[in-house]
Amino acid sequence: MTPHMDLRRLGPLRGVAEALSLFTILPGPYLGNVDRPLARRAITAFPWLGLCLGAVAGGIVALVLVMGAGSWLAGALALCWLAGATGGFHLDGVADTADGLGSRAAPGKALEIMKKSDIGPMGVISIVLVLFVDATAVVSLAGTAGPGAWWRVAILVGLGPTVGRAAILFATMTGVPCARPGGFGSLVAGVTTPRSATINLTAVSCVCVLAGLVAGGWVWCLVALGCTAATLLIARGWIHHLVRRLSGMTGDTFGSINEVTQMTFWVLSALTVAVVS
């Protein structure tokens, strides 16, 4: 894209382009003044950025499985793409949030720990566990989806980043407090209205239904939709815990919400597919 192009010309895709520049290190448009209206558009488009990133991750998984190189390599390369495309922002949020929560300190002290640039033992452990569980969930899906069903595995892998980013809509709802004024969290705090969240989550659900139908008919449709609903319910619980423990949201907690939700979707999908297959 042209560095200083008029983003208004993109119409409905404007928010996706702005989210691309804000939340990834991929080439995107130049953003001058990052204000609340821009943040609102970017957060609204966040699930659809996740769908784009997930489509590439799913494509990587499909290609590796079709080539017969194994599910471990498929999962590892898909995770490398997601981490690389985002510059590791969300994984860094996982680590910082784990360090803050693991300190068992009061909210103010925990936030100070999270703000430090170094990563403690809890942060390292959390990143390793998240990536390990992510990879093993892909391996499990490849093993239980059935011989040659690489497209089913790819579809469920692709939905993970979408659902993970859809959970951010709950964390940026009006009424959810910001724990640290002046940071990135304060820029996006409260930018999502109930109407916007309802429309986007309904659209995400429709995408999951369609993906399930393509993957394997109504049974897989129920798998995708059921896992999405259960995952978002768990995400709301995680958000509630973070607000109670840290007195609000920060940029780091957004990263943890994204990664934990994405991981939960893949785990629930792997468990559910193992039961219905």
C-alpha positions as CSV (number, residue, x, y, z in Angstrom):
1,M,0.0,0.0,0.0
2,T,1.0,3.6,-0.6
3,P,2.5,4.9,2.7
4,H,0.2,8.0,2.8
5,M,-2.8,6.8,0.9
6,D,-6.3,7.9,1.8
7,L,-7.6,4.9,3.8
8,R,-11.2,6.1,3.4
9,R,-11.0,4.9,-0.1
10,L,-10.9,1.3,1.2
11,G,-14.4,1.5,2.6
12,P,-15.3,-1.5,4.8
13,L,-11.7,-2.8,4.5
14,R,-10.3,0.4,6.2
15,G,-10.4,-1.1,9.7
16,V,-8.7,-4.3,8.5
17,A,-5.9,-2.2,6.9
18,E,-5.5,-0.2,10.1
19,A,-5.5,-3.4,12.3
20,L,-2.8,-4.8,10.0
21,S,-0.6,-1.8,10.7
22,L,-1.4,-1.7,14.4
23,F,-1.3,-5.4,15.3
24,T,1.2,-7.0,12.9
25,I,4.6,-6.3,11.5
26,L,3.4,-7.0,8.0
27,P,3.6,-4.2,5.4
28,G,0.6,-2.0,5.9
29,P,-0.5,1.6,5.4
30,Y,1.1,4.5,7.3
31,L,-0.9,5.5,10.3
32,G,-0.5,9.1,11.3
33,N,-2.5,10.0,14.4
34,V,-3.6,6.8,16.2
35,D,-6.7,8.1,18.0
36,R,-9.8,6.6,19.5
37,P,-11.8,6.4,16.2
38,L,-9.0,4.6,14.5
39,A,-8.6,2.3,17.5
40,R,-12.4,1.6,17.4
41,R,-12.2,0.6,13.7
42,A,-9.1,-1.5,14.2
43,I,-10.6,-3.4,17.1
44,T,-13.9,-4.0,15.3
45,A,-11.9,-5.4,12.4
46,F,-9.6,-7.5,14.6
47,P,-11.4,-10.8,14.2
48,W,-11.3,-10.4,10.4
49,L,-7.5,-9.7,10.6
50,G,-7.4,-12.9,12.5
51,L,-9.3,-14.7,9.8
52,C,-6.7,-13.5,7.2
53,L,-3.8,-14.6,9.4
54,G,-5.6,-17.9,10.2
55,A,-6.2,-18.6,6.5
56,V,-2.4,-18.5,5.9
57,A,-1.8,-20.7,8.9
58,G,-4.4,-23.2,7.7
59,G,-2.8,-23.1,4.3
60,I,0.6,-23.9,5.7
61,V,-0.8,-26.8,7.7
62,A,-2.6,-28.1,4.6
63,L,0.5,-27.9,2.4
64,V,2.7,-29.7,4.9
65,L,0.2,-32.4,5.5
66,V,-0.4,-33.0,1.8
67,M,3.3,-33.3,1.3
68,G,3.4,-35.9,4.0
69,A,6.0,-34.1,6.1
70,G,4.0,-34.7,9.3
71,S,1.7,-32.9,11.7
72,W,4.4,-31.7,14.1
73,L,6.1,-29.8,11.3
74,A,2.7,-28.5,10.1
75,G,1.9,-27.2,13.6
76,A,5.3,-25.7,14.2
77,L,5.4,-23.8,10.9
78,A,1.9,-22.5,11.4
79,L,2.8,-21.2,14.8
80,C,6.0,-19.6,13.4
81,W,3.9,-17.8,10.9
82,L,1.5,-16.5,13.5
83,A,4.2,-15.4,15.9
84,G,6.3,-13.9,13.1
85,A,3.5,-12.0,11.5
86,T,2.6,-10.4,14.8
87,G,6.2,-9.8,16.0
88,G,5.5,-11.9,19.0
89,F,3.4,-9.2,20.5
90,H,0.7,-11.5,21.9
91,L,3.2,-14.0,23.2
92,D,5.0,-11.2,25.0
93,G,1.7,-10.3,26.5
94,V,1.2,-13.9,27.7
95,A,4.6,-13.8,29.4
96,D,4.1,-10.4,31.1
97,T,0.6,-11.3,32.3
98,A,1.9,-14.6,33.7
99,D,4.7,-12.8,35.6
100,G,2.2,-10.3,37.0
101,L,-0.3,-12.9,38.1
102,G,2.4,-15.3,39.3
103,S,3.8,-12.6,41.6
104,R,0.6,-12.8,43.7
105,A,1.3,-9.1,44.4
106,A,-1.4,-6.4,44.8
107,P,-2.7,-5.0,41.5
108,G,-0.4,-2.0,41.5
109,K,2.8,-4.0,42.1
110,A,1.7,-6.7,39.6
111,L,1.3,-4.0,36.9
112,E,4.8,-2.7,37.7
113,I,6.2,-6.2,37.2
114,M,4.3,-6.6,33.9
115,K,5.7,-3.3,32.6
116,K,9.3,-4.4,33.0
117,S,11.1,-5.4,29.8
118,D,12.6,-8.6,31.2
119,I,10.7,-11.9,31.4
120,G,10.6,-13.9,34.6
121,P,10.4,-17.7,35.1
122,M,6.5,-17.7,35.0
123,G,6.6,-15.8,31.7
124,V,9.0,-18.3,30.1
125,I,7.1,-21.2,31.3
126,S,3.8,-19.8,30.1
127,I,5.1,-19.2,26.6
128,V,6.6,-22.7,26.4
129,L,3.4,-24.3,27.5
130,V,1.1,-22.2,25.2
131,L,3.2,-23.0,22.2
132,F,3.5,-26.7,23.2
133,V,-0.2,-27.1,23.7
134,D,-0.9,-25.3,20.4
135,A,1.4,-27.6,18.5
136,T,0.1,-30.8,20.1
137,A,-3.5,-29.7,19.4
138,V,-2.7,-29.5,15.7
139,V,-1.0,-32.9,15.9
140,S,-4.1,-34.3,17.7
141,L,-6.4,-32.9,15.0
142,A,-4.3,-34.4,12.3
143,G,-4.5,-37.8,14.0
144,T,-8.2,-37.9,14.7
145,A,-9.7,-36.0,11.7
146,G,-9.2,-39.1,9.5
147,P,-6.8,-40.1,6.7
148,G,-6.4,-37.5,4.0
149,A,-8.7,-35.0,5.9
150,W,-6.0,-32.3,5.7
151,W,-8.6,-29.7,4.7
152,R,-10.5,-30.3,7.9
153,V,-7.5,-29.8,10.0
154,A,-6.5,-26.7,8.0
155,I,-10.0,-25.2,8.5
156,L,-10.0,-25.6,12.3
157,V,-6.5,-24.3,12.6
158,G,-7.5,-21.3,10.5
159,L,-10.4,-20.5,12.8
160,G,-8.2,-20.3,15.9
161,P,-6.8,-16.8,15.3
162,T,-10.3,-15.6,14.3
163,V,-11.9,-16.7,17.5
164,G,-8.9,-15.6,19.6
165,R,-9.2,-12.1,18.3
166,A,-13.0,-12.1,18.6
167,A,-12.5,-12.4,22.3
168,I,-10.9,-9.0,22.4
169,L,-14.3,-7.5,21.6
170,F,-15.4,-8.6,25.1
171,A,-12.2,-7.1,26.7
172,T,-12.8,-3.7,25.0
173,M,-16.5,-3.4,25.8
174,T,-17.7,-0.2,27.3
175,G,-17.6,-0.7,31.1
176,V,-14.4,-2.9,31.1
177,P,-11.9,-0.7,33.0
178,C,-8.4,0.1,32.0
179,A,-5.7,-0.7,34.6
180,R,-3.0,1.6,33.4
181,P,-3.8,5.1,32.0
182,G,-1.7,6.4,29.2
183,G,-0.8,3.0,27.7
184,F,-2.1,1.2,24.7
185,G,-4.7,-0.4,26.8
186,S,-6.2,3.0,27.6
187,L,-6.5,3.8,23.8
188,V,-8.7,0.8,23.1
189,A,-10.5,0.5,26.4
190,G,-14.2,0.8,26.0
191,V,-14.2,1.3,22.2
192,T,-16.5,-1.7,21.5
193,T,-20.2,-1.1,21.9
194,P,-22.7,-3.9,22.6
195,R,-24.2,-3.4,19.1
196,S,-20.8,-3.7,17.4
197,A,-19.9,-6.8,19.5
198,T,-23.1,-8.5,18.7
199,I,-22.8,-7.9,14.9
200,N,-19.2,-9.0,14.8
201,L,-19.7,-12.1,17.0
202,T,-22.8,-13.1,14.9
203,A,-20.7,-12.7,11.7
204,V,-17.9,-14.8,13.3
205,S,-20.4,-17.5,14.2
206,C,-21.7,-17.5,10.6
207,V,-18.1,-18.0,9.3
208,C,-17.7,-20.9,11.7
209,V,-20.9,-22.5,10.5
210,L,-19.8,-22.2,6.9
211,A,-16.4,-23.5,7.7
212,G,-17.9,-26.5,9.5
213,L,-20.2,-27.3,6.6
214,V,-17.3,-27.2,4.2
215,A,-15.2,-29.4,6.4
216,G,-17.7,-32.2,6.8
217,G,-21.3,-31.3,6.9
218,W,-23.6,-30.6,9.8
219,V,-21.6,-32.6,12.3
220,W,-18.5,-30.5,11.7
221,C,-20.7,-27.4,11.6
222,L,-21.8,-28.2,15.2
223,V,-18.2,-28.9,16.2
224,A,-17.0,-25.6,14.9
225,L,-19.9,-23.6,16.3
226,G,-19.9,-25.4,19.6
227,C,-16.2,-25.0,20.2
228,T,-16.4,-21.3,19.3
229,A,-19.2,-20.7,21.8
230,A,-17.5,-22.7,24.5
231,T,-14.2,-20.9,23.8
232,L,-15.7,-17.4,24.0
233,L,-17.4,-18.3,27.2
234,I,-14.1,-19.4,28.7
235,A,-12.5,-16.2,27.4
236,R,-15.1,-14.1,29.2
237,G,-14.2,-16.0,32.4
238,W,-10.5,-15.2,31.8
239,I,-11.3,-11.5,31.2
240,H,-13.3,-11.4,34.4
241,H,-10.4,-12.9,36.3
242,L,-7.9,-10.4,34.8
243,V,-10.1,-7.5,35.7
244,R,-10.6,-8.7,39.2
245,R,-6.9,-9.5,39.7
246,L,-5.4,-6.5,38.0
247,S,-8.2,-3.9,38.3
248,G,-8.5,-3.7,34.5
249,M,-7.1,-4.3,31.1
250,T,-3.6,-3.5,29.7
251,G,-2.0,-4.1,26.4
252,D,-0.3,-7.2,27.9
253,T,-3.6,-8.7,29.0
254,F,-5.0,-8.3,25.5
255,G,-2.2,-10.4,24.2
256,S,-2.8,-13.1,26.8
257,I,-6.5,-13.1,26.0
258,N,-5.8,-13.6,22.3
259,E,-3.3,-16.4,22.8
260,V,-5.3,-18.2,25.6
261,T,-8.5,-18.1,23.6
262,Q,-6.8,-19.3,20.4
263,M,-5.2,-22.2,22.3
264,T,-8.5,-23.0,24.0
265,F,-10.3,-23.2,20.7
266,W,-7.7,-25.6,19.2
267,V,-7.8,-27.8,22.3
268,L,-11.6,-28.0,22.4
269,S,-11.6,-28.7,18.7
270,A,-9.1,-31.5,19.1
271,L,-11.1,-33.1,22.0
272,T,-14.4,-32.7,20.2
273,V,-13.1,-34.2,16.9
274,A,-11.6,-37.1,18.8
275,V,-15.1,-37.8,20.2
276,V,-17.2,-37.5,17.0
277,S,-14.7,-39.1,14.6
